[in-house]
Amino acid sequence: MRLLFVTMFTTCYHTWMTNPSTKAFAFDDKSDADYKGNVISNASFSKFLAPGLRLGWMEVPERVQNVLKTNAYASSGGCFNHYISCIIAVALQEGLVKDHVLMVRKVFHSQLNTLCDALDKYIPGQFSYQRPKGGYFLWVTFSPEVDCDKWNVICQKNTL
């Protein structure tokens, strides 16, 4: 069994003093007696560098790395976006991406606080949630008294 995990959200954490939670790739522990290397972490620059940018990275076990290295798709020079890859590589080396990611984290954090504050102010007691430490999403659990079908109709009418 393989686990494919999208790790972008650990890059966009909002907690300033600590590192994000451990990536799923780290849970594929080489010291386990039955280790096979089944976790593949996949991430994209598009969420925090430029929307629509079709470039990312993978963290894979060694056996998958060997398959990728010998795959014609990866080595042919015509399938991955080499031009953008080179631009991003220079931006990473020059520290430009790090500065940009710090700015994006601040923006996401501000937007998260605005959303959570508005939910607490305008819809108190109708649901519960835990304020996330990063990413794009907020998982909301409605109380049993809330008719989610009616809620959905209201949201559609108001283009929410």
C-alpha positions in Angstrom: 0.0 0.0 0.0 1.3 3.5 -0.9 0.3 6.7 0.7 0.4 9.8 -1.5 0.3 12.9 0.7 0.0 16.5 -0.5 2.4 18.4 1.8 1.8 22.0 0.6 0.0 22.9 3.8 3.0 22.3 6.0 4.8 24.9 3.9 2.0 27.4 4.6 1.9 27.1 8.3 1.1 30.3 10.3 2.9 29.6 13.6 5.9 31.9 13.6 8.0 30.4 16.3 7.9 26.7 15.5 8.2 24.4 12.5 5.2 22.9 10.9 4.0 19.5 12.0 6.0 16.5 10.8 5.5 15.7 7.1 3.8 12.4 6.3 7.1 11.3 4.6 8.7 11.2 8.0 6.2 8.6 9.2 7.6 6.1 6.8 10.2 5.1 9.4 13.3 3.2 8.0 13.8 1.6 11.4 10.5 -0.2 11.3 11.0 -4.0 10.8 8.5 -4.0 7.9 9.8 -0.8 6.2 9.3 -0.8 2.4 9.2 2.9 1.6 5.5 3.5 0.8 5.0 7.2 1.5 5.2 9.7 -1.3 4.9 13.4 -0.4 3.9 15.7 -3.2 3.8 19.5 -3.1 3.4 22.4 -5.5 4.7 25.9 -5.6 1.4 27.1 -7.0 -0.3 27.5 -3.6 2.3 29.9 -2.1 4.5 31.2 -5.0 2.2 31.7 -8.0 -1.3 30.4 -8.7 -1.3 28.2 -11.8 2.4 27.5 -11.6 2.7 23.9 -12.7 5.8 23.0 -10.7 6.3 21.1 -7.5 8.5 18.6 -5.8 8.3 15.1 -4.3 9.8 13.5 -1.3 10.0 9.8 -2.0 11.7 6.7 -0.6 14.9 5.6 -2.3 13.3 2.8 -4.3 10.8 5.3 -5.9 13.6 7.8 -6.4 15.5 5.2 -8.5 12.4 4.6 -10.6 11.9 8.3 -11.2 15.5 8.8 -12.2 15.4 6.2 -14.9 11.9 7.1 -16.2 12.0 8.6 -19.7 9.3 11.1 -18.7 11.5 12.7 -16.1 14.8 12.5 -18.0 13.7 13.4 -21.5 13.8 17.2 -21.0 10.4 17.7 -22.6 7.9 16.8 -20.0 8.6 18.8 -16.9 8.7 22.6 -17.0 12.5 23.0 -17.3 12.5 26.8 -17.9 10.3 27.5 -14.9 12.3 25.0 -12.9 15.5 26.9 -13.6 13.9 30.2 -12.6 12.6 28.8 -9.3 16.0 27.1 -8.6 17.7 30.5 -8.9 15.0 32.2 -6.7 15.5 29.4 -4.1 19.3 29.9 -4.2 19.0 33.7 -3.8 16.6 33.4 -0.9 13.8 35.1 -2.8 11.3 32.3 -2.3 11.9 32.3 1.5 11.1 36.0 1.7 8.0 35.5 -0.4 6.8 32.5 1.7 7.1 34.6 4.9 4.9 37.3 3.3 2.4 34.7 2.1 2.2 33.1 5.6 1.5 36.5 7.1 -1.3 37.1 4.5 -2.8 33.7 5.1 -2.6 34.2 8.8 -4.4 37.5 8.6 -7.1 36.0 6.3 -7.6 33.1 8.7 -8.0 35.5 11.7 -10.5 37.6 9.8 -12.5 34.5 8.8 -12.5 33.0 12.4 -13.3 36.4 14.0 -16.3 36.9 11.6 -17.6 33.4 12.3 -17.3 33.9 16.0 -19.0 37.3 15.8 -21.8 36.7 13.3 -22.6 33.0 13.8 -21.8 32.1 17.4 -22.7 28.8 18.8 -23.9 27.2 15.5 -20.7 25.1 15.0 -17.3 24.3 16.4 -13.9 24.4 14.8 -10.2 24.5 15.8 -8.3 27.4 14.5 -5.7 25.8 12.2 -2.0 26.6 12.3 -1.7 26.8 8.6 -3.0 26.0 5.2 -6.1 27.2 3.3 -9.0 25.3 5.0 -11.1 25.5 8.1 -12.9 22.3 9.2 -16.3 23.3 10.7 -18.6 20.9 12.5 -22.2 22.1 12.8 -24.2 21.5 15.9 -27.1 19.0 15.5 -29.7 21.8 15.6 -28.4 23.3 12.3 -30.2 22.2 9.2 -27.3 21.9 6.8 -29.6 21.7 3.7 -31.1 25.1 4.6 -27.6 26.5 5.3 -26.5 25.3 1.9 -29.5 27.1 0.2 -28.7 30.3 2.1 -25.0 30.1 1.0 -26.0 29.5 -2.6 -28.4 32.4 -2.7 -25.7 34.7 -1.3 -22.9 33.3 -3.5 -20.9 32.0 -0.6 
